[in-house]
């Protein structure tokens, strides 16, 4: 049993597919959280 659709399991014959909108949204959220943590850490170091 697989959780992926059948077309994602088979190799693509036409080259690479672009990333889906869900994957882009997840990456934007993850990068945003990372930038927030990095910024708050740098701010904490500079104001201490």
C-alpha positions as CSV (number, residue, x, y, z in Angstrom):
1,X,0.0,0.0,0.0
2,X,1.3,3.4,-0.9
3,X,0.3,6.9,0.1
4,X,1.4,8.4,-3.2
5,X,-0.6,8.6,-6.4
6,X,0.3,6.1,-9.0
7,X,1.6,8.7,-11.4
8,X,4.2,9.9,-8.8
9,X,5.5,6.4,-8.2
10,X,6.2,5.6,-11.9
11,X,9.3,7.2,-13.5
12,X,8.5,10.3,-15.6
13,X,9.2,9.8,-19.3
14,X,9.0,13.5,-20.2
15,X,11.6,14.9,-17.8
16,X,11.2,16.5,-14.4
17,X,7.9,17.9,-13.2
18,X,7.8,21.2,-11.4
19,X,7.1,21.1,-7.7
20,X,3.4,21.2,-6.6
21,X,1.9,24.2,-5.0
22,X,1.5,22.3,-1.7
23,X,5.3,21.6,-1.6
24,X,6.1,25.3,-2.4
25,X,3.8,26.4,0.4
26,X,5.4,24.1,2.9
27,X,8.9,25.3,1.9
28,X,7.8,29.0,2.2
29,X,6.4,28.3,5.7
30,X,9.6,26.4,6.8
31,X,11.9,29.1,5.5
32,X,9.8,31.8,7.2
33,X,10.0,30.0,10.5
34,X,13.8,29.6,10.0
35,X,14.3,33.2,9.2
36,X,12.2,34.2,12.3
37,X,14.3,32.0,14.6
38,X,17.6,33.2,13.0
39,X,16.5,36.9,13.3
40,X,15.3,36.5,16.9
41,X,18.5,34.8,17.9
42,X,20.7,37.4,16.3
43,X,18.6,40.1,18.0
44,X,18.9,38.4,21.3
45,X,22.7,38.1,20.9
46,X,23.0,41.8,20.0
47,X,20.8,43.1,22.8
48,X,22.3,41.0,25.6
